[in-house]
């Protein structure tokens, strides 16, 4: 089997801290995407992980029997388009199985990742960059909280004393000040500059969840039930469900159409569906939401 890591086709991220974080999120989102679809009754000769990896990374793959009569789902070339611009001929060059050639609808089936047989790298790039930029802003906010106080001292001795007192404070120790220290600190030439930095971590983490939910919604996953909402009206829920159904069909319907043809052509009983949250989990989370008619 081909190296699936190589099949992912990583885009070129900038060689910066944001680029490093984007690569981190790219891998996480990739794992979510290739886990979205569940197959039943796959023949032992079909590798589900390879199947979804190729669909997501290359946009389509070909179901065909090898020279020993085993059904395979493999990446290959397609050409010879019909009047609807769909391919008519498939050709596979596999280092283990050799060269395989077939005619669609006769002895092989073309399975598409979506309606237009497109891979998902552009989608992953966009959302992973958003998450990387958000994480960078979170880090800046946390760093600013740690460096929001600046002292001005008139001498090295005064600076050393201020540092010792402040170090005790931030480490949780009581700062013991003698009378001499009090006079020392109360001098007119001693200044404190403090910027009022607001902690935004909770908001950044909520924004991160929103971005991930938006990413899943692209595939038709209902994340509305996964979030507590203070108030939701029925119209908003219905509109959300309609949009999700459109997105879901964009990815799921081409797979189901291909599976139907595979079952007819090769006598299999394969089925495919999108992985959904457990019904009990949805009902429990929806019970936490206040829904107005």
Backbone bond lengths (Angstrom), bond angles and torsions (degrees), N, CA, C in turn:
res aa  C-N    CA-C-N  psi(-1)  N-CA   C-N-CA  omega(-1)  CA-C   N-CA-C  phi
1 X - - - 1.454 - - 1.525 109.56 -
2 X 1.283 115.84 144.21 1.462 120.34 -179.72 1.523 110.21 -64.43
3 X 1.310 115.64 155.13 1.450 121.53 176.74 1.528 108.42 -68.55
4 X 1.321 116.58 109.65 1.453 119.90 -175.35 1.525 111.64 -65.10
5 X 1.330 116.71 -30.57 1.462 119.69 177.87 1.527 110.47 -60.77
6 X 1.338 116.54 -38.89 1.459 120.46 178.71 1.525 112.22 -70.49
7 X 1.335 116.05 -27.09 1.465 119.50 -177.29 1.525 112.66 -74.14
8 X 1.331 117.24 -16.88 1.458 119.90 -174.37 1.527 111.83 -64.66
9 X 1.323 118.15 -30.32 1.466 122.23 176.34 1.528 111.40 63.40
10 X 1.324 116.24 71.44 1.456 120.33 -178.33 1.523 110.88 -68.81
11 X 1.330 116.84 136.44 1.465 119.58 173.14 1.521 110.14 -73.00
12 X 1.322 116.90 170.71 1.454 121.45 179.49 1.528 109.41 -88.70
13 X 1.334 115.29 102.73 1.451 119.83 176.31 1.531 109.21 -83.91
14 X 1.328 117.39 151.24 1.471 119.65 177.53 1.528 110.97 -62.27
15 X 1.310 117.24 146.66 1.464 121.89 -179.22 1.527 109.57 -84.11
16 X 1.311 114.49 64.36 1.461 122.96 -179.49 1.514 108.19 -134.95
17 X 1.337 115.90 178.57 1.468 119.87 176.77 1.522 110.64 -61.93
18 X 1.334 116.69 -39.36 1.470 119.77 177.44 1.528 110.17 -63.68
19 X 1.335 116.97 -40.00 1.456 119.98 178.20 1.511 112.36 -62.69
20 X 1.326 117.45 -39.66 1.468 121.20 178.21 1.525 110.94 -64.67
21 X 1.341 115.80 -43.70 1.464 119.35 178.39 1.532 110.70 -66.77
22 X 1.334 116.73 -36.80 1.461 120.30 179.49 1.528 110.94 -63.09
23 X 1.322 117.80 -40.12 1.462 121.31 177.17 1.519 110.59 -63.27
24 X 1.324 116.79 -39.67 1.466 121.53 176.27 1.526 110.68 -58.23
25 X 1.339 116.53 -49.17 1.460 120.52 -178.76 1.529 112.08 -71.61
26 X 1.318 116.37 -30.81 1.465 120.17 177.67 1.530 109.85 -58.58
27 X 1.321 117.13 -44.16 1.456 121.15 179.68 1.524 111.70 -65.86
28 X 1.325 116.72 -39.77 1.460 119.84 179.65 1.529 110.82 -65.88
29 X 1.331 116.78 -45.85 1.464 120.13 179.68 1.522 111.19 -66.67
30 X 1.340 116.30 -35.81 1.462 119.54 176.60 1.534 110.41 -59.74
31 X 1.313 117.19 -46.07 1.460 121.24 179.71 1.523 111.65 -60.85
32 X 1.331 116.56 -36.70 1.465 119.64 176.86 1.526 110.56 -66.19
33 X 1.335 116.28 -42.95 1.464 120.41 -175.74 1.529 111.81 -65.10
34 X 1.331 117.30 -46.40 1.465 119.44 -176.34 1.526 112.30 -73.88
35 X 1.338 117.10 -5.24 1.467 120.73 178.47 1.523 112.32 -102.63
36 X 1.333 117.29 6.91 1.457 120.71 -172.85 1.529 114.21 -76.56
37 X 1.342 117.43 -23.49 1.459 119.83 -172.29 1.521 110.80 -115.94
38 X 1.315 114.54 137.66 1.459 121.86 -177.24 1.533 109.36 -116.57
39 X 1.336 116.30 128.58 1.458 122.27 -179.54 1.533 109.70 -110.22
40 X 1.317 115.52 143.97 1.463 121.49 175.20 1.521 109.21 -121.56
41 X 1.332 114.70 146.36 1.473 123.06 176.61 1.524 113.19 63.16
42 X 1.319 116.31 34.46 1.457 118.76 174.51 1.527 109.68 -70.72
43 X 1.317 118.87 136.93 1.472 120.64 174.06 1.528 110.51 -61.01
44 X 1.315 116.59 154.29 1.465 121.05 -179.00 1.527 111.99 -62.18
45 X 1.313 117.29 -22.44 1.472 120.46 -178.83 1.528 112.72 -82.17
46 X 1.338 117.63 -1.33 1.461 122.02 179.11 1.519 108.94 -105.85
47 X 1.334 116.42 124.33 1.452 121.62 177.26 1.520 109.29 -95.97
48 X 1.319 115.85 112.57 1.465 120.89 -174.18 1.529 112.01 -62.05
49 X 1.326 117.96 -41.84 1.465 120.97 -178.97 1.526 111.37 -64.24
50 X 1.321 115.84 -42.58 1.463 119.68 177.25 1.529 109.99 -63.99
51 X 1.315 116.43 -41.84 1.462 122.06 -178.33 1.528 110.53 -56.25
52 X 1.346 116.94 -53.85 1.465 120.39 -176.58 1.530 111.64 -71.43
53 X 1.328 117.31 -34.18 1.461 119.69 178.10 1.524 110.79 -62.36
54 X 1.318 116.83 -44.67 1.467 120.39 179.55 1.522 110.61 -66.40
55 X 1.329 117.55 -42.51 1.461 119.89 178.79 1.528 110.73 -59.41
56 X 1.328 116.37 -47.57 1.456 119.99 -177.51 1.529 112.23 -69.61
57 X 1.328 116.78 -37.62 1.465 120.65 -174.19 1.524 112.52 -85.26
58 X 1.342 117.31 -33.97 1.466 120.99 -174.09 1.530 114.02 -111.37
59 X 1.324 116.98 -17.16 1.457 120.01 177.36 1.514 114.79 98.77
60 X 1.339 118.04 -23.24 1.462 120.25 179.65 1.523 109.33 -166.39
61 X 1.315 115.84 167.04 1.461 121.27 171.67 1.510 109.31 -153.23
62 X 1.333 116.09 174.85 1.456 121.77 -170.90 1.525 110.09 -120.99
63 X 1.332 115.77 131.02 1.460 122.21 173.37 1.525 107.69 -96.61
64 X 1.319 116.46 124.64 1.462 121.26 -175.60 1.520 109.33 -157.93
65 X 1.307 117.44 155.60 1.458 120.85 175.87 1.524 110.05 -88.36
66 X 1.347 114.78 139.34 1.456 118.62 178.38 1.529 110.19 -80.28
67 X 1.310 117.30 -174.30 1.469 121.78 -175.69 1.523 112.60 -69.28
68 X 1.346 116.93 -17.49 1.461 121.07 176.38 1.527 112.19 -94.52
69 X 1.335 116.93 1.94 1.460 121.05 177.89 1.513 114.39 87.68
70 X 1.335 117.67 10.55 1.463 121.05 178.66 1.525 110.67 -88.55
71 X 1.326 116.11 136.13 1.462 120.35 179.44 1.526 109.49 -73.68
72 X 1.330 116.31 132.35 1.455 122.34 -179.17 1.528 110.04 -129.35
73 X 1.344 115.58 152.97 1.459 122.06 171.70 1.515 106.36 -121.63
74 X 1.334 118.17 108.52 1.460 122.42 -168.08 1.526 111.27 -135.71
75 X 1.323 113.88 156.57 1.458 119.37 173.27 1.520 109.35 -79.43
76 X 1.347 116.72 138.12 1.455 120.72 179.61 1.514 111.33 -164.21
77 X 1.310 115.05 178.10 1.466 121.45 -179.65 1.522 109.94 -89.22
78 X 1.328 115.58 153.19 1.471 120.38 175.31 1.519 108.07 -139.90
79 X 1.318 115.95 142.45 1.461 120.19 -175.78 1.532 108.91 -157.94
80 X 1.317 117.72 -174.24 1.459 122.43 -179.26 1.510 112.65 69.48
81 X 1.332 118.32 63.69 1.461 121.93 -170.02 1.532 112.63 -73.49
82 X 1.357 114.81 146.32 1.465 120.87 178.84 1.525 109.77 -87.78
83 X 1.321 117.64 -168.38 1.463 121.36 -175.51 1.525 112.69 -68.83
84 X 1.319 117.82 -17.97 1.468 121.79 177.97 1.527 111.81 -99.99
85 X 1.327 115.68 11.28 1.459 122.21 178.21 1.526 113.12 68.61
86 X 1.333 116.26 24.34 1.449 121.57 172.68 1.531 108.74 -96.26
87 X 1.330 117.63 144.64 1.470 119.87 -177.94 1.524 111.79 -68.51
88 X 1.312 116.03 152.35 1.463 121.39 -179.82 1.527 112.93 -113.25
89 X 1.325 117.58 -21.59 1.467 121.31 -173.47 1.522 110.35 -130.38
90 X 1.335 115.40 141.05 1.465 121.35 178.96 1.517 109.97 -119.75
91 X 1.318 115.66 144.78 1.454 120.78 176.00 1.521 109.12 -142.75
92 X 1.324 116.38 127.63 1.462 122.89 -175.94 1.522 108.92 -122.91
93 X 1.320 115.18 132.30 1.465 121.24 174.44 1.519 107.37 -115.71
94 X 1.318 116.72 98.14 1.453 121.98 -176.61 1.526 110.06 -107.88
95 X 1.333 118.64 131.08 1.467 120.23 -176.13 1.525 113.72 -64.64
96 X 1.330 117.82 -19.97 1.466 121.61 -179.02 1.523 111.30 -101.61
97 X 1.316 116.39 -45.05 1.473 121.18 -174.48 1.523 112.78 -90.74
98 X 1.314 117.25 -10.85 1.453 119.89 -179.11 1.514 111.96 85.03
99 X 1.323 116.17 -163.86 1.462 121.84 -179.10 1.526 110.61 -86.73
100 X 1.329 115.04 129.92 1.467 121.81 177.95 1.522 108.57 -124.34
101 X 1.313 116.11 138.91 1.457 120.57 -179.48 1.519 109.39 -136.92
102 X 1.337 116.20 140.86 1.458 119.40 -178.97 1.509 112.35 -153.83
103 X 1.326 114.67 172.05 1.460 122.63 177.60 1.516 108.53 -116.02
104 X 1.321 115.99 125.87 1.463 119.77 -178.57 1.529 111.14 -60.64
105 X 1.328 114.69 142.84 1.463 125.06 -178.51 1.535 112.47 73.38
106 X 1.329 117.38 -3.68 1.466 120.89 178.03 1.533 110.08 -110.71
107 X 1.311 116.97 -56.20 1.467 119.88 179.63 1.539 112.73 -139.24
108 X 1.313 117.70 14.79 1.463 120.96 174.65 1.522 109.46 -157.47
109 X 1.336 116.36 162.01 1.467 122.31 -176.13 1.520 108.89 -131.57
110 X 1.319 115.77 137.40 1.464 122.61 176.76 1.519 108.54 -95.69
111 X 1.331 117.42 118.61 1.472 122.27 177.00 1.526 108.88 -105.58
112 X 1.344 115.52 128.09 1.464 121.32 -178.26 1.529 110.95 -102.63
113 X 1.308 115.70 148.31 1.462 121.46 176.26 1.524 111.44 -70.53
114 X 1.311 115.88 -33.03 1.459 122.75 177.60 1.520 108.08 -156.15
115 X 1.308 116.60 -174.25 1.463 120.31 -174.71 1.525 112.88 -55.26
116 X 1.344 116.98 -34.53 1.457 120.40 -175.81 1.525 113.13 -107.35
117 X 1.332 116.40 12.48 1.470 121.97 177.93 1.529 111.75 56.38
118 X 1.317 115.71 44.19 1.462 121.26 -178.20 1.533 110.87 -101.65
119 X 1.326 118.32 144.53 1.465 121.42 173.14 1.528 110.35 -76.69
120 X 1.320 116.85 -179.63 1.462 120.13 -172.30 1.525 113.15 -113.79
121 X 1.333 119.17 9.56 1.460 120.14 -175.79 1.531 113.12 -57.80
122 X 1.326 117.37 -40.14 1.462 120.15 -178.85 1.529 111.18 -64.32
123 X 1.324 116.43 -39.23 1.468 120.73 178.53 1.521 110.08 -65.21
124 X 1.327 115.56 -46.93 1.465 120.07 179.78 1.524 111.05 -61.35
125 X 1.326 117.13 -41.85 1.464 121.24 -179.28 1.524 110.39 -60.65
126 X 1.322 117.09 -46.84 1.460 121.30 -176.83 1.528 111.11 -60.84
127 X 1.327 116.79 -49.33 1.466 119.41 -175.89 1.527 112.15 -74.91
128 X 1.314 118.03 -33.52 1.462 119.57 178.13 1.534 110.51 -68.15
129 X 1.337 118.15 -34.53 1.464 120.84 176.26 1.529 110.89 -68.42
130 X 1.324 117.12 -39.30 1.463 120.09 176.59 1.526 110.78 -60.70
131 X 1.323 116.31 -45.46 1.459 120.33 -179.74 1.523 111.42 -66.48
132 X 1.327 116.75 -37.77 1.463 120.35 178.83 1.518 111.00 -64.86
133 X 1.321 117.72 -43.20 1.463 120.96 178.58 1.523 111.22 -64.49
134 X 1.333 115.97 -37.57 1.461 120.20 177.93 1.528 110.92 -65.40
135 X 1.331 116.79 -43.70 1.460 119.99 178.59 1.528 111.49 -63.88
136 X 1.326 116.47 -36.13 1.459 119.84 177.20 1.524 110.78 -64.59
137 X 1.327 117.46 -42.02 1.463 120.99 177.30 1.527 111.16 -64.05
138 X 1.332 116.26 -37.36 1.462 120.15 177.23 1.524 110.57 -62.60
139 X 1.319 116.84 -44.02 1.458 120.90 179.21 1.521 111.44 -62.63
140 X 1.332 116.86 -41.28 1.462 120.81 178.35 1.523 110.15 -61.91
141 X 1.320 116.18 -43.52 1.458 120.09 179.50 1.525 111.35 -61.69
142 X 1.328 117.25 -44.31 1.461 120.58 179.17 1.522 111.53 -66.22
143 X 1.336 117.06 -39.02 1.466 120.39 178.15 1.524 111.29 -65.28
144 X 1.335 116.31 -38.82 1.458 119.63 179.82 1.533 111.77 -66.03
145 X 1.329 115.40 -32.67 1.460 118.57 177.58 1.522 111.25 -63.98
146 X 1.330 115.61 -32.55 1.466 120.17 -178.48 1.533 112.25 -80.03
147 X 1.311 118.34 -18.30 1.467 121.18 -175.14 1.525 111.53 -125.62
148 X 1.319 116.16 35.41 1.466 118.94 -173.92 1.527 113.31 -89.11
149 X 1.338 118.01 -3.82 1.465 120.97 -178.50 1.520 109.06 -118.38
150 X 1.335 116.38 129.86 1.454 122.06 179.13 1.529 108.37 -125.95
151 X 1.322 116.92 128.25 1.459 122.40 178.19 1.531 109.50 -104.14
152 X 1.316 115.04 144.72 1.460 120.93 174.61 1.528 108.34 -113.13
153 X 1.301 115.33 119.58 1.460 120.75 179.19 1.526 109.09 -117.03
154 X 1.358 114.62 149.93 1.451 120.09 -176.88 1.529 113.34 -93.21
155 X 1.326 116.27 -7.91 1.468 118.97 -178.30 1.520 109.19 -153.27
156 X 1.330 117.54 156.83 1.463 120.68 176.73 1.519 112.29 -58.45
157 X 1.325 117.67 -35.93 1.462 120.38 179.76 1.525 110.96 -64.88
158 X 1.335 116.02 -42.57 1.458 120.39 178.44 1.531 110.67 -65.72
159 X 1.319 117.37 -41.33 1.465 121.26 179.07 1.525 110.99 -61.88
160 X 1.335 116.55 -42.08 1.468 120.63 179.23 1.522 111.49 -62.99
161 X 1.314 116.40 -42.11 1.458 120.20 -179.84 1.525 111.26 -66.60
162 X 1.318 116.39 -43.34 1.471 120.25 178.06 1.528 110.60 -60.68
163 X 1.324 115.65 -43.07 1.465 120.17 -179.59 1.524 111.17 -61.36
164 X 1.349 117.12 -42.24 1.466 120.45 -179.59 1.525 111.31 -63.64
165 X 1.322 116.09 -42.38 1.463 120.16 179.58 1.532 110.80 -65.56
166 X 1.329 116.29 -46.04 1.471 120.40 -177.83 1.529 111.11 -66.37
167 X 1.348 116.29 -36.32 1.462 120.06 179.08 1.520 110.67 -63.20
168 X 1.318 117.68 -38.85 1.459 121.04 176.68 1.530 110.89 -63.74
169 X 1.324 115.87 -39.87 1.473 120.02 -177.39 1.520 111.21 -65.03
170 X 1.350 116.95 -49.38 1.467 119.22 -175.13 1.522 112.48 -74.38
171 X 1.343 117.33 -16.66 1.464 119.64 177.43 1.518 112.11 -90.99
172 X 1.336 116.44 -0.72 1.455 120.20 177.52 1.504 114.11 90.58
173 X 1.311 118.14 4.33 1.458 121.38 179.72 1.530 109.59 -88.10
174 X 1.311 117.32 151.81 1.477 118.57 174.89 1.528 110.32 -70.18
175 X 1.287 116.09 135.73 1.464 120.99 178.74 1.522 108.08 -90.81
176 X 1.321 116.13 106.36 1.458 121.67 -178.23 1.523 108.92 -90.02
177 X 1.332 115.20 123.96 1.459 121.16 -176.84 1.524 109.00 -120.37
178 X 1.310 117.54 126.75 1.464 122.00 176.30 1.512 110.17 -84.36
179 X 1.295 115.90 171.25 1.462 119.42 178.10 1.525 111.28 -60.10
180 X 1.328 114.83 -39.72 1.467 117.81 178.19 1.523 110.46 -63.12
181 X 1.356 115.50 -39.92 1.459 118.94 178.55 1.516 110.85 -63.39
182 X 1.361 116.49 -39.19 1.460 120.46 -178.94 1.521 110.33 -61.68
183 X 1.299 115.55 -46.03 1.459 118.60 177.39 1.524 111.50 -63.22
184 X 1.327 113.88 -35.46 1.457 119.53 -178.85 1.530 110.63 -65.42
185 X 1.356 115.31 -42.82 1.466 120.39 -176.74 1.521 111.21 -75.28
186 X 1.296 117.53 -30.56 1.460 120.42 -175.45 1.521 113.46 -82.56
187 X 1.307 117.63 6.20 1.455 119.29 177.63 1.531 110.76 -61.46
188 X 1.297 115.88 149.43 1.467 120.36 -177.47 1.521 112.91 -67.26
189 X 1.329 116.40 -20.29 1.463 118.81 -176.81 1.531 111.90 -88.99
190 X 1.315 117.41 9.13 1.473 120.91 179.68 1.525 108.66 -98.92
191 X 1.354 117.86 126.85 1.466 121.84 -177.18 1.528 111.02 -131.26
192 X 1.320 115.56 146.98 1.461 122.53 175.45 1.531 108.02 -123.08
193 X 1.317 116.87 127.07 1.467 122.08 175.74 1.518 107.46 -112.30
194 X 1.304 117.60 116.20 1.463 121.61 -177.23 1.519 109.75 -126.90
195 X 1.333 116.26 123.16 1.466 120.98 176.09 1.519 108.96 -93.85
196 X 1.301 115.92 137.42 1.466 121.45 -177.15 1.528 109.32 -83.17
197 X 1.339 117.02 87.87 1.466 122.23 -179.42 1.525 109.71 -88.62
198 X 1.302 116.27 123.61 1.466 121.34 179.76 1.525 109.98 -87.58
199 X 1.320 115.40 135.17 1.468 119.99 176.69 1.527 108.87 -75.20
200 X 1.341 116.18 120.01 1.465 121.56 -177.73 1.516 112.38 -115.32
201 X 1.335 116.75 13.26 1.458 120.31 -175.88 1.515 113.64 -56.77
202 X 1.331 116.81 -44.72 1.465 120.24 -178.14 1.530 111.22 -61.64
203 X 1.344 115.91 -40.08 1.463 119.96 178.97 1.516 111.35 -67.68
204 X 1.344 116.70 -40.89 1.459 119.93 178.87 1.525 110.97 -63.59
205 X 1.324 117.62 -40.50 1.464 120.91 179.18 1.525 110.78 -67.20
206 X 1.343 116.71 -37.17 1.465 119.82 175.91 1.525 110.30 -65.99
207 X 1.339 116.87 -39.12 1.468 120.47 177.33 1.527 110.59 -65.03
208 X 1.332 116.99 -36.98 1.465 119.94 177.40 1.522 110.37 -60.72
209 X 1.328 117.49 -44.83 1.467 120.94 178.52 1.520 110.48 -63.14
210 X 1.326 117.37 -37.35 1.464 120.63 178.79 1.526 110.79 -63.38
211 X 1.329 117.13 -43.09 1.467 120.45 179.53 1.527 110.60 -63.84
212 X 1.325 117.28 -44.16 1.469 120.40 179.00 1.524 110.23 -63.50
213 X 1.329 117.19 -40.39 1.462 120.41 177.38 1.528 111.45 -64.17
214 X 1.326 116.93 -39.27 1.467 120.34 176.79 1.527 110.43 -63.26
215 X 1.322 116.41 -39.17 1.463 120.57 177.04 1.522 110.61 -61.21
216 X 1.320 117.73 -46.93 1.463 121.08 179.68 1.526 111.51 -66.09
217 X 1.331 116.31 -33.35 1.463 119.68 179.03 1.523 111.70 -65.18
218 X 1.341 117.71 -27.35 1.466 120.87 175.53 1.526 110.42 -57.06
219 X 1.327 116.44 -32.78 1.462 121.26 -179.54 1.530 112.54 -93.86
220 X 1.332 116.92 0.85 1.457 120.19 177.89 1.504 114.48 90.79
221 X 1.336 118.01 14.85 1.451 120.93 178.69 1.525 109.04 -81.50
222 X 1.323 116.70 128.73 1.457 122.01 -176.72 1.526 109.80 -80.19
223 X 1.317 116.27 98.78 1.465 121.11 177.71 1.519 111.54 -94.17
224 X 1.325 117.35 -4.52 1.460 120.19 179.27 1.520 110.29 -61.57
225 X 1.340 116.64 -37.66 1.451 121.18 -178.73 1.509 112.34 -76.96
226 X 1.339 116.50 -11.37 1.456 119.59 -178.07 1.523 111.95 -90.32
227 X 1.319 118.09 -6.07 1.453 122.10 -177.63 1.525 109.52 -119.04
228 X 1.320 116.16 139.73 1.453 119.09 173.59 1.522 108.46 -75.62
229 X 1.341 115.88 130.51 1.460 120.81 179.05 1.531 108.14 -117.38
230 X 1.321 115.98 137.40 1.449 119.20 -179.41 1.522 110.81 -68.09
231 X 1.336 116.42 -44.56 1.464 119.91 178.87 1.516 108.41 -148.14
232 X 1.318 115.99 129.72 1.454 121.60 175.12 1.523 108.61 -133.15
233 X 1.307 116.64 136.71 1.454 119.93 176.33 1.517 108.93 -99.66
234 X 1.319 116.66 155.24 1.461 121.77 -175.84 1.524 111.59 -58.01
235 X 1.336 117.68 -39.56 1.462 120.48 -178.98 1.507 112.44 -61.12
236 X 1.339 116.64 -39.03 1.458 120.15 178.92 1.524 110.93 -66.45
237 X 1.322 116.49 -39.55 1.466 120.27 179.15 1.524 110.45 -65.93
238 X 1.336 117.27 -43.97 1.469 120.47 179.90 1.521 111.03 -63.03
239 X 1.324 116.97 -42.55 1.466 120.57 178.65 1.515 110.96 -62.73
240 X 1.314 116.29 -42.40 1.464 120.72 178.76 1.523 110.65 -62.36
241 X 1.326 117.06 -43.25 1.465 120.93 -179.05 1.527 111.67 -64.95
242 X 1.329 117.56 -37.83 1.458 120.89 178.68 1.523 111.20 -65.16
243 X 1.335 116.31 -43.12 1.462 120.15 178.94 1.516 110.98 -64.00
244 X 1.334 116.64 -41.82 1.453 120.61 179.12 1.524 111.43 -64.14
245 X 1.323 117.02 -37.97 1.462 120.34 179.86 1.526 110.76 -65.01
246 X 1.330 116.75 -38.16 1.470 120.27 176.66 1.521 110.25 -63.14
247 X 1.341 115.77 -47.26 1.467 119.83 179.28 1.526 111.43 -62.30
248 X 1.307 116.02 -42.04 1.462 120.91 -179.05 1.523 111.28 -61.48
249 X 1.320 116.86 -45.41 1.467 120.62 -179.17 1.519 112.50 -64.74
250 X 1.329 116.64 -29.96 1.462 121.06 179.48 1.525 110.69 -59.37
251 X 1.327 116.40 -34.95 1.470 121.37 -178.79 1.524 112.62 -98.24
252 X 1.312 117.42 -39.38 1.466 120.70 -172.57 1.527 113.51 -81.21
253 X 1.327 117.65 -39.84 1.461 120.49 -175.06 1.527 113.20 -59.42
254 X 1.361 120.23 -44.57 1.473 118.90 177.42 1.526 112.75 -60.20
255 X 1.322 117.50 -34.96 1.459 120.58 177.05 1.529 110.87 -67.15
256 X 1.331 116.02 -43.93 1.465 119.79 -179.32 1.529 111.46 -66.38
257 X 1.331 116.56 -39.73 1.465 119.20 177.82 1.524 110.89 -62.64
258 X 1.333 116.43 -41.18 1.466 120.06 178.61 1.527 110.79 -66.25
259 X 1.334 117.32 -41.76 1.467 121.24 179.85 1.531 110.64 -63.39
260 X 1.326 117.80 -40.60 1.463 120.85 177.40 1.524 111.06 -59.64
261 X 1.330 116.20 -43.41 1.466 119.73 179.21 1.526 111.20 -68.72
262 X 1.335 116.75 -38.10 1.471 120.81 177.93 1.527 110.47 -61.14
263 X 1.325 115.97 -44.45 1.467 119.95 -179.79 1.534 111.58 -62.03
264 X 1.328 116.94 -40.19 1.461 120.36 179.27 1.521 111.76 -70.57
265 X 1.344 115.63 -39.54 1.458 120.00 -173.93 1.526 112.52 -78.56
266 X 1.342 116.93 -35.39 1.462 119.58 -173.67 1.525 113.73 -115.61
267 X 1.333 116.87 2.77 1.464 119.58 176.38 1.520 114.09 71.38
268 X 1.311 118.11 26.82 1.464 122.22 179.12 1.529 109.97 -93.16
269 X 1.325 115.57 176.24 1.462 121.18 179.08 1.532 109.40 -132.27
270 X 1.325 115.41 47.52 1.462 121.54 -176.19 1.529 109.84 -80.56
271 X 1.327 115.92 146.54 1.465 121.36 172.73 1.515 108.61 -137.42
272 X 1.330 116.13 155.31 1.462 121.35 179.38 1.518 108.39 -139.09
273 X 1.316 115.13 141.32 1.459 121.05 176.68 1.515 108.79 -146.92
274 X 1.324 115.16 162.83 1.459 119.73 176.84 1.516 109.05 -85.23
275 X 1.316 116.00 136.82 1.459 120.39 179.56 1.521 108.59 -67.45
276 X 1.322 116.13 128.55 1.456 121.89 179.36 1.520 109.47 -118.88
277 X 1.353 117.67 155.95 1.456 119.61 173.15 1.524 110.62 -59.95
278 X 1.331 116.36 150.87 1.454 120.12 177.90 1.522 110.12 -58.56
279 X 1.330 116.08 141.83 1.464 121.13 -177.57 1.518 111.34 -57.06
280 X 1.337 116.44 -39.75 1.459 120.28 -178.96 1.521 110.70 -63.72
281 X 1.360 116.23 -38.43 1.463 119.76 179.66 1.518 111.08 -65.80
282 X 1.341 116.30 -41.57 1.464 120.18 -179.90 1.522 110.63 -63.61
283 X 1.342 116.30 -45.57 1.456 119.65 -178.53 1.517 110.84 -63.71
284 X 1.338 116.63 -38.99 1.455 120.43 179.84 1.521 110.71 -65.22
285 X 1.342 117.20 -43.07 1.451 120.73 -178.05 1.521 111.21 -73.25
286 X 1.327 117.12 -34.06 1.454 119.69 179.02 1.519 110.71 -70.52
287 X 1.342 117.80 -27.50 1.446 120.22 178.74 1.512 111.59 -67.98
288 X 1.340 116.87 -19.48 1.466 121.57 177.73 1.523 112.17 -82.03
289 X 1.336 117.01 -10.50 1.463 119.93 -175.58 1.522 110.06 -96.05
290 X 1.330 116.18 142.78 1.455 122.47 177.50 1.520 107.75 -93.61
291 X 1.341 118.06 106.16 1.458 122.25 -175.92 1.517 109.58 -107.49
292 X 1.339 115.92 121.86 1.461 121.92 178.79 1.502 110.28 -101.12
293 X 1.314 117.42 142.39 1.460 121.82 174.50 1.515 108.71 -76.41
